[in-house]
Amino acid sequence: MKQSQISNTMDIEKSELYMSDIQQMLKDEKMFQRYEQVYKNKLYSLILLTLTHKSFDEDQAIILFKDIIKHKKILEKSLHRDVGISVSTLDYLQNIKKLFNHPAIIEESTSNFLADSTTKDGLTDLYVRDILDVFLRKEIENSKRTKTNVSFAMIDIDDFKHVNDTYGHQKGDEVLKNVGKVINQNTREMDFAARYGGEELCVVMPNTKIKEANEIANRIRKEIKALAFDDFSITVSIGVSQSNKGTTDEKELISLADKALYKAKKNGKNQVILN
């Protein structure tokens, strides 16, 4: 890439840098070096501004960014998955450096923050809802730019209220914990699994068409059905949706998956329905 092309990609005067630009630089060391040649130490301040909507001086930004990359590798080694630069930044600046009272990741299209005190749900070991919203939104934006698809699976534990009412909430927590474990074990490094709320969980599958997403969803469904508890078993219903060039935002993708999930429930549960 020529220096003039790099200048066109990043607008320093407006301090704009897309998440997909950062992700691409992290994958391509030579590309990163070329950006450094053009923007010098300003690059690190710009990256952190995009990730956090906070201003850092150049010297501080260099140190923080390199430490975030190290932290990202530690998280990935522990979780056995690609956690992404957004989550790594959030976790490091909040939980390690204690720089923010409330961790936040900025939306690229607005100046609103999404905040939460943790990045992982303590019970299921899946990511929290706020992180999901940011991740899904950015993946949809990236899919539009790269002309790829994002698939989304909404997973609901069938008759979960019956489990809580019959066996108690501690047993319900055990179910959620084991379901979360199955989901983590049966998703790819590129995927992003989160607890949507209550007994609803979900998986974002970047660069994935719905046919492949269906295979992943059915693998999760079968593994959960095979779980053995003291004197009962469980099943899940799953709705899957796929983005396309007409997809406007993450709400639309979630709504489509939710409608498919409703059909799965209505049709007898323990199945995957595509929308």
Helices and strands as residue ranges (DSSP letters): H 3-9, H 19-27, H 29-39, H 42-52, H 58-79, H 85-91, I 92-96, E 104-106, E 113-115, H 129-146, E 151-157, H 160-167, H 169-185, E 192-197, E 200-205, H 210-225, E 236-242, H 250-266, E 272-274
